[in-house]
Amino acid sequence: MASDTCDGCNDSVSIGGGIANIWTQESRPTEGIILELGDGTEHLLCYDCIDRLPDDREVRAADVEDLA
């Protein structure tokens, strides 16, 4: 399983998919997803950061920057 850095908190995030661990049978849960925001930007966010995004309006890149 691959990992990358969360755009909100900079923690390492496990990303599902691909064949990275096909031979080891390692099973780790996916810890985040890439979201396309209202302003057209895309950000990899962990689930904790996704929970911290505003839910009363369209989310934008500035909201992701405010998570840090």
C-alpha positions in Angstrom: 0.0 0.0 0.0 1.3 3.4 -0.9 1.3 6.5 1.3 1.5 10.2 0.9 1.2 13.3 3.0 -2.2 14.8 4.1 -2.5 18.3 2.6 -4.2 19.4 5.8 -2.1 18.1 8.7 1.0 16.8 6.9 0.6 13.4 8.5 1.4 10.2 6.5 -1.8 8.8 4.9 -2.1 5.2 3.6 -3.7 5.1 0.2 -5.5 2.0 -1.1 -5.3 0.5 -4.5 -2.5 -0.5 -6.8 -0.4 -3.6 -6.5 2.2 -2.3 -4.0 1.7 -5.2 -1.5 0.2 -7.9 -3.6 2.9 -10.4 -2.6 3.0 -9.6 1.1 -0.8 -9.8 1.6 -0.4 -6.8 4.0 -3.7 -5.3 4.8 -3.9 -1.7 6.0 -7.0 0.4 5.8 -7.1 3.5 3.6 -6.7 6.5 5.8 -7.8 9.3 3.4 -9.0 10.3 0.0 -8.4 12.9 -2.7 -11.2 15.4 -2.8 -11.9 17.8 -5.6 -13.1 21.0 -4.0 -15.5 23.7 -5.2 -12.7 25.9 -6.6 -11.4 23.0 -8.8 -8.3 22.1 -6.7 -7.6 18.6 -5.5 -6.3 17.7 -2.1 -5.3 14.4 -0.4 -6.9 14.6 3.1 -6.9 12.2 6.0 -10.4 11.4 7.4 -9.7 13.5 10.5 -9.1 16.6 8.4 -12.1 15.8 6.2 -14.2 15.9 9.4 -12.8 19.3 10.3 -13.8 20.9 6.9 -16.9 23.2 7.0 -20.1 21.5 6.1 -22.3 24.6 5.7 -20.8 25.8 2.4 -18.7 24.8 -0.5 -15.1 23.9 0.6 -12.2 25.7 -1.1 -8.4 25.4 -1.0 -8.3 28.2 1.7 -10.2 25.9 4.0 -7.6 23.2 3.6 -4.8 25.7 4.4 -6.7 26.7 7.6 -6.4 23.1 8.8 -2.7 23.4 9.4 
